[in-house]
Amino acid sequence: MGPEVITHGGIRYAEIIRADVKVEKTTFFSPAESSFQFGLLAHEAGFVEPPHYHREFERSIKDLQQMFVVQRGIVGVQLFSDDGELLREVELKAGDAIVLIHGVHAIRVIEDMQCISVKQGPFLGDQYDKVFVSAKS
C-alpha cells in the first residue's frame, strides 16, 4: 500500500502517507522532478549507511511545498482549486503525513493537535509568502 495521491484536472495537489503504510526498503513516492521529495526510509536491523553528505547544487524552485507529520490530535486539511472551490478535506491522525504540492489549502483542527511542519526556505514572512484566498461556498 502506497501513498494516497490527490489530483484535480491532471494536477497533483497532495500526497498522503498514512501511519500504517509500510515499505520493505527506502521508497520515495514523489516524482524525481518534484522540488520536494516525499517518502519513507526503511532498512533491516544491522544496516549501516556510510558517512556522506549531499553535494551543493544550485536549484531553481518556484513553488513552495509544505509537509506535515501529525504527532498528536486530529486535523482536517482542506484542499481547494486555484479559484477557491473546496476539492476535498482529508482527516489526518497521529503518524499520518501529507505533502501539500499545489493549490490553496487550509487546516481545521478537530482535536488539539501538534504537527511537525517542513517547507522550503527562506521564509519571507506572512505578508509576502502567504496569499489569502476567499473560499467559495
C-alpha positions in Angstrom: 0.0 0.0 0.0 1.5 3.3 -1.1 0.5 6.9 -0.7 -2.8 8.5 -1.4 -2.4 10.9 -4.3 -4.9 13.7 -4.7 -5.2 15.2 -8.2 -7.6 17.6 -9.9 -7.6 18.4 -13.5 -4.4 16.4 -14.0 -2.5 18.4 -11.3 -1.1 16.7 -8.3 -2.3 18.6 -5.2 -1.2 16.4 -2.3 0.3 13.1 -1.3 -0.6 11.4 2.0 1.4 8.6 3.7 -0.8 7.1 6.5 0.8 5.9 9.7 0.1 2.2 8.8 1.9 2.3 5.4 4.9 0.0 5.5 7.7 -0.5 2.9 10.5 -3.1 2.8 13.1 -0.7 1.6 13.5 3.1 1.3 10.9 4.4 -1.1 10.3 7.9 -2.3 6.8 8.4 -3.8 7.3 11.9 -5.3 8.2 12.2 -9.0 12.0 12.7 -9.4 11.5 16.1 -10.8 9.4 17.3 -7.8 11.1 20.1 -5.9 10.2 18.3 -2.6 10.9 14.6 -2.2 8.4 12.7 0.0 8.9 9.1 1.1 9.8 6.5 3.7 13.2 5.4 4.9 13.3 1.7 5.7 16.2 -0.7 6.5 16.7 -4.0 8.3 18.3 -4.1 11.7 22.1 -4.0 11.3 22.1 -1.8 8.2 24.7 1.0 8.4 24.8 3.8 5.9 28.3 5.1 5.3 29.0 8.7 6.3 28.1 11.0 3.5 27.0 14.5 2.5 24.8 15.9 -0.3 26.6 17.9 -3.0 25.9 21.6 -3.2 23.9 22.2 -6.3 22.1 25.4 -7.2 18.4 24.6 -7.7 15.8 26.9 -9.0 12.5 26.4 -7.2 9.4 28.4 -8.0 6.9 26.5 -5.9 6.7 26.2 -2.1 5.6 22.8 -0.9 4.8 22.0 2.7 4.8 18.8 4.7 3.0 18.0 8.0 3.5 14.9 10.2 0.8 14.7 12.8 2.3 13.9 16.2 -0.9 14.1 18.2 -4.5 15.1 17.7 -6.6 15.2 14.6 -6.5 17.8 11.8 -8.6 18.3 8.7 -6.5 19.5 5.7 -8.7 21.2 3.2 -7.6 21.3 -0.4 -9.0 24.0 -2.8 -8.8 24.6 -6.5 -6.9 27.7 -7.6 -10.2 29.6 -7.7 -11.2 28.7 -4.1 -13.5 25.7 -4.7 -13.2 23.1 -2.0 -12.0 19.9 -3.6 -11.6 17.7 -0.6 -10.9 17.6 3.1 -8.5 14.9 4.4 -8.6 13.9 8.0 -5.1 13.2 9.5 -4.3 11.4 12.8 -1.1 10.8 14.7 1.5 9.3 12.5 -0.1 10.4 9.2 1.9 12.7 6.9 0.9 14.9 4.0 2.9 17.0 1.5 1.0 19.9 0.0 2.2 20.2 -3.6 -0.1 22.6 -5.3 -3.1 24.9 -4.7 -4.9 26.6 -1.9 -5.0 24.8 1.4 -6.4 25.4 4.9 -6.4 23.4 8.2 -9.3 22.7 10.5 -8.3 21.5 14.0 -10.6 18.7 15.1 -8.8 17.6 18.2 -5.9 19.6 19.8 -3.0 18.8 17.6 0.7 19.2 17.1 2.4 18.6 13.8 6.0 18.7 12.5 6.0 21.0 9.6 8.7 21.2 6.9 8.8 23.6 3.9 11.4 25.1 1.7 13.1 28.3 2.8 14.0 31.0 3.2 10.7 32.2 4.8 10.0 35.8 3.8 7.2 36.4 6.3 3.4 36.0 6.2 2.9 39.3 4.3 5.0 38.1 1.4 4.8 34.3 1.5 1.1 33.8 2.2 -1.7 34.8 -0.2 -5.1 34.5 1.4 -8.0 33.3 -0.9 -11.7 33.6 -0.4 -13.2 30.1 -0.4 -16.4 29.5 -2.4 -19.3 28.0 -0.5 
